[in-house]
């Protein structure tokens, strides 16, 4: 197993002045982290973020990537473009994109493939809605979502990061219990192991209302290798506390 990864997902938040304040506050409070750290920022801020983080242990990430290489795809951003801005990670298949932008399992798999081909690590998000959990289909849903990515990227599947984000826990303050999260992570771990011997080392992050108060217990579970942090990544003190909990 590699170390843990704490990745902030700023979503559609920030501004030039606010970003600078936030990043400077995080860097000022950051001891040498025991884990990998990244911030996934809105695309227009990649250059600014890269400059502010230069020489620091924090990597730059993006929040989406096109499933195409180039051409007539107005509004899309290619993996090669992200690479030019020093992007190390890109979130793909976040539930907000699946829900509001009609992203399909196959489309998410294409995005992961383009990221991998450009040397960017895709953070592949999977997770069930409340209705799916209540219907007892959590395992089936997350396995189907991950299977599409494994199917399209089998040869380099060990290069991905997976994030389990129960949709009902995102931005709601309602976190999955450590036991609930661990149960799903174990299912995903088994699926990855079955796909490839190297895939046993893949980091599986938990996301969904992880905060300074609950991070240590979640990150203490045997198959939780880090966190994808939304709201709490916008507050330097909270993000730093989560990073310190990732040992
Ligand atoms: P949250 O978001 O931490 O605000 O719940 C997590 C995410 O959507 O990645």
Boltz pocket constraint, residues with backbone or C-beta under 6 A from the ligand:
constraints:
  - pocket:
      binder: B
      contacts: [[A, 9], [A, 165], [A, 169], [A, 170], [A, 171], [A, 172], [A, 173], [A, 207], [A, 208], [A, 209], [A, 210], [A, 228], [A, 229], [A, 230], [A, 231], [A, 232]]
      max_distance: 6.0
